[in-house]
Each structure stands twice: as C-alpha cells, then as structure tokens.
Amino acid sequence: MPEDSETPPVRARPRARLKLGVGAAIVLGLVVLSGAVGLGILRGQTAPTQVVDASDAGTATVAPAEVYVHVLGQVAHPGLYVLEQGTRVADALAAAGGTLDDADLQAVNLARQLADGEQIVVPQLGAAPAPGASAGSGTSADGVIDLNSADQAALETLPRIGPALAERIIQWREDNGRFASVDDLLAVPGIGEKMLEGLRDKVRV
C-alpha cells in the first residue's frame, strides 16, 4: 500500500494520562475538602467542661462548733446533750423535752448562752438548788460563781466587778471558750493580780 494511505497510529497514552490527572485532582480535592470540613467541625466544637472536685478546689464544709451540756432537775428527759455553740439555756431545756409543771423557771436564766461542759439544774418550786450545782445563772448553793456559766447579773455580785467588767468576762468566754482555771481571769482586760486575789475564793471553773 502507498505510504500516504497508511492510517496514523492512535495516541491513547496522553489521553490516559489526562484522565489519570483529572482523577487524581478530584481525589486530592476531596481530601482537601474533607480536611477543611473536619477542621471546621473541630474548631466549632465547644471546649470540654472540666469537672473539679470540691476538695481539689479548696472548699470544705465546716461543721459547726458544739457544746456538751448536762441538764438535770425538773425536765422531762434529764441527760447529756450536744448542742451548737451559741445555743441558749432555753434551747437546752427544749432539747431535754421541756420543763415539768413544778419547775422553778425564775431560778434559771433562759436567755444565757451555754458554755461547753456546764451543768444546768432546773430546781423544783420551793426547793433549794443542789450543793455545788449551777441553777442556770452560774451561782452555786454556796455562793461561789462559776466563771463558765455565770450570767452578767451573777458576775456583778462579785467584789469590784461592775457591768462593764462583767461584760468583758462574758465576751472573753465567748471568744476563747471555757475558763480552764481561775487564773485565766488575768487575760480579761481590767483584771490584774490584786483583783484576782480578791476573787479567787469567790469563783470557780
């Protein structure tokens, strides 16, 4: 056959390369698009909430201070009671079930704040308080004042103790707790060695 009549060969390879290049571009575009979408989702997510334990945050529930009080006499349920600090005599009598019909409430200061470790005796009408026992005012049968339970009126019966000094004694007791000894009176502003010697036989703890 003549040379000019020969059919030229089909060039398939460039076309295949073109198809391969387009396919690769599409795959690459999908990968980039997927990455961009994924990054956008991650950026749009809310940061996780951190749960902090109360103990790790330094917060703790503080239990209220307590006082132990022995309630005796004309009450429904005599016994030892644990009450919150700042509780008053009336609350202690209520915890003991209330007073009996023959209780002498005039011998008890219902409004006085309780001190830890004290004993409250509610006397019977017409009966004298038991020797050495506090009848709620801090004064025992022998006339000795209990520094840890005496109210202001009882403290003012002491020599050279007026309203201001009696108030300081009560304030010291509320701020520092019970008097551990009679000598602790020296820590009360206005009471010195000389005054203490005059009070020593008239007070107790």
KOLKOLDREN-524562 format. One record per residue (C-alpha): residue number from 1; y, z, x. Coordinates in steps of 0.5 Angstrom, whole numbers, plus 500, padded with zeros to 3 digits. Layout:
<nodes>
+-----+-----+-----+-----+
| num |   Y |   Z |   X |
+-----+-----+-----+-----+
| NUM |   Y |   Z |   X |
...
+-----+-----+-----+-----+
</nodes>
This chain:
<nodes>
+-----+-----+-----+-----+
| num |   Y |   Z |   X |
+-----+-----+-----+-----+
|   1 | 500 | 500 | 500 |
|   2 | 507 | 499 | 502 |
|   3 | 511 | 505 | 506 |
|   4 | 517 | 505 | 501 |
|   5 | 512 | 505 | 495 |
|   6 | 509 | 512 | 497 |
|   7 | 510 | 518 | 493 |
|   8 | 514 | 523 | 496 |
|   9 | 510 | 530 | 497 |
|  10 | 512 | 536 | 492 |
|  11 | 516 | 541 | 495 |
|  12 | 513 | 547 | 492 |
|  13 | 515 | 552 | 497 |
|  14 | 522 | 553 | 497 |
|  15 | 521 | 554 | 489 |
|  16 | 516 | 559 | 490 |
|  17 | 521 | 563 | 495 |
|  18 | 526 | 562 | 490 |
|  19 | 522 | 565 | 484 |
|  20 | 520 | 571 | 489 |
|  21 | 527 | 572 | 491 |
|  22 | 529 | 573 | 484 |
|  23 | 523 | 577 | 482 |
|  24 | 525 | 582 | 488 |
|  25 | 532 | 582 | 486 |
|  26 | 530 | 584 | 479 |
|  27 | 526 | 590 | 481 |
|  28 | 531 | 592 | 486 |
|  29 | 536 | 592 | 481 |
|  30 | 531 | 596 | 476 |
|  31 | 530 | 601 | 482 |
|  32 | 538 | 602 | 483 |
|  33 | 539 | 603 | 475 |
|  34 | 533 | 608 | 475 |
|  35 | 536 | 612 | 480 |
|  36 | 543 | 611 | 478 |
|  37 | 541 | 614 | 471 |
|  38 | 536 | 619 | 474 |
|  39 | 542 | 622 | 478 |
|  40 | 547 | 622 | 472 |
|  41 | 542 | 626 | 468 |
|  42 | 541 | 631 | 473 |
|  43 | 549 | 631 | 474 |
|  44 | 549 | 632 | 467 |
|  45 | 544 | 638 | 466 |
|  46 | 547 | 645 | 466 |
|  47 | 546 | 649 | 472 |
|  48 | 540 | 654 | 470 |
|  49 | 542 | 661 | 468 |
|  50 | 541 | 667 | 473 |
|  51 | 538 | 673 | 470 |
|  52 | 540 | 679 | 473 |
|  53 | 536 | 686 | 472 |
|  54 | 541 | 691 | 470 |
|  55 | 538 | 696 | 476 |
|  56 | 540 | 690 | 481 |
|  57 | 547 | 690 | 478 |
|  58 | 548 | 697 | 480 |
|  59 | 548 | 699 | 473 |
|  60 | 544 | 705 | 470 |
|  61 | 544 | 709 | 464 |
|  62 | 546 | 716 | 466 |
|  63 | 543 | 722 | 462 |
|  64 | 548 | 727 | 459 |
|  65 | 548 | 734 | 462 |
|  66 | 544 | 739 | 459 |
|  67 | 545 | 747 | 458 |
|  68 | 539 | 752 | 456 |
|  69 | 541 | 757 | 451 |
|  70 | 536 | 763 | 449 |
|  71 | 538 | 764 | 441 |
|  72 | 536 | 771 | 438 |
|  73 | 537 | 775 | 433 |
|  74 | 539 | 773 | 425 |
|  75 | 537 | 766 | 426 |
|  76 | 531 | 762 | 422 |
|  77 | 528 | 760 | 429 |
|  78 | 529 | 764 | 435 |
|  79 | 528 | 761 | 442 |
|  80 | 530 | 757 | 448 |
|  81 | 534 | 751 | 446 |
|  82 | 536 | 745 | 451 |
|  83 | 543 | 742 | 448 |
|  84 | 548 | 737 | 451 |
|  85 | 553 | 740 | 456 |
|  86 | 560 | 742 | 452 |
|  87 | 556 | 744 | 446 |
|  88 | 559 | 750 | 442 |
|  89 | 555 | 756 | 439 |
|  90 | 555 | 754 | 432 |
|  91 | 551 | 748 | 435 |
|  92 | 546 | 752 | 438 |
|  93 | 545 | 756 | 432 |
|  94 | 544 | 750 | 428 |
|  95 | 539 | 748 | 433 |
|  96 | 536 | 755 | 431 |
|  97 | 535 | 753 | 424 |
|  98 | 542 | 756 | 422 |
|  99 | 543 | 764 | 421 |
| 100 | 540 | 769 | 416 |
| 101 | 543 | 772 | 410 |
| 102 | 544 | 778 | 413 |
| 103 | 547 | 775 | 420 |
| 104 | 554 | 778 | 422 |
| 105 | 558 | 772 | 424 |
| 106 | 564 | 776 | 425 |
| 107 | 561 | 778 | 432 |
| 108 | 560 | 771 | 434 |
| 109 | 565 | 766 | 437 |
| 110 | 562 | 760 | 433 |
| 111 | 567 | 755 | 437 |
| 112 | 566 | 758 | 444 |
| 113 | 563 | 752 | 449 |
| 114 | 556 | 754 | 451 |
| 115 | 554 | 756 | 459 |
| 116 | 548 | 754 | 462 |
| 117 | 543 | 760 | 462 |
| 118 | 546 | 764 | 457 |
| 119 | 543 | 768 | 451 |
| 120 | 546 | 769 | 444 |
| 121 | 544 | 774 | 440 |
| 122 | 547 | 774 | 433 |
| 123 | 547 | 781 | 430 |
| 124 | 545 | 784 | 423 |
| 125 | 550 | 786 | 419 |
| 126 | 552 | 793 | 421 |
| 127 | 547 | 793 | 427 |
| 128 | 550 | 794 | 434 |
| 129 | 548 | 789 | 439 |
| 130 | 542 | 790 | 443 |
| 131 | 544 | 793 | 450 |
| 132 | 546 | 788 | 455 |
| 133 | 545 | 782 | 451 |
| 134 | 551 | 778 | 449 |
| 135 | 553 | 777 | 442 |
| 136 | 556 | 770 | 443 |
| 137 | 563 | 773 | 445 |
| 138 | 561 | 775 | 452 |
| 139 | 561 | 782 | 452 |
| 140 | 555 | 786 | 452 |
| 141 | 554 | 793 | 449 |
| 142 | 556 | 797 | 455 |
| 143 | 563 | 793 | 455 |
| 144 | 561 | 789 | 461 |
| 145 | 564 | 782 | 461 |
| 146 | 559 | 776 | 462 |
| 147 | 563 | 771 | 466 |
| 148 | 559 | 765 | 464 |
| 149 | 559 | 766 | 456 |
| 150 | 566 | 770 | 455 |
| 151 | 571 | 767 | 451 |
| 152 | 578 | 768 | 452 |
| 153 | 579 | 774 | 448 |
| 154 | 574 | 778 | 451 |
| 155 | 576 | 776 | 458 |
| 156 | 583 | 778 | 456 |
| 157 | 581 | 785 | 455 |
| 158 | 580 | 786 | 463 |
| 159 | 585 | 789 | 467 |
| 160 | 591 | 784 | 470 |
| 161 | 587 | 778 | 466 |
| 162 | 592 | 775 | 461 |
| 163 | 592 | 769 | 457 |
| 164 | 593 | 764 | 463 |
| 165 | 588 | 767 | 468 |
| 166 | 583 | 768 | 462 |
| 167 | 584 | 760 | 461 |
| 168 | 583 | 759 | 469 |
| 169 | 577 | 762 | 469 |
| 170 | 574 | 758 | 463 |
| 171 | 577 | 752 | 466 |
| 172 | 573 | 753 | 473 |
| 173 | 567 | 755 | 469 |
| 174 | 567 | 748 | 465 |
| 175 | 569 | 744 | 472 |
| 176 | 564 | 748 | 476 |
| 177 | 558 | 750 | 472 |
| 178 | 556 | 758 | 472 |
| 179 | 559 | 763 | 476 |
| 180 | 553 | 764 | 481 |
| 181 | 556 | 771 | 483 |
| 182 | 562 | 776 | 481 |
| 183 | 565 | 773 | 488 |
| 184 | 566 | 766 | 485 |
| 185 | 572 | 769 | 482 |
| 186 | 575 | 768 | 488 |
| 187 | 575 | 761 | 487 |
| 188 | 579 | 762 | 481 |
| 189 | 587 | 760 | 482 |
| 190 | 591 | 767 | 482 |
| 191 | 585 | 772 | 483 |
| 192 | 585 | 775 | 490 |
| 193 | 581 | 780 | 494 |
| 194 | 584 | 786 | 491 |
| 195 | 584 | 784 | 484 |
| 196 | 577 | 782 | 485 |
| 197 | 575 | 789 | 487 |
| 198 | 578 | 792 | 480 |
| 199 | 574 | 787 | 476 |
| 200 | 567 | 788 | 480 |
| 201 | 565 | 794 | 476 |
| 202 | 567 | 790 | 469 |
| 203 | 564 | 783 | 470 |
| 204 | 557 | 781 | 471 |
| 205 | 554 | 774 | 471 |
+-----+-----+-----+-----+
</nodes>
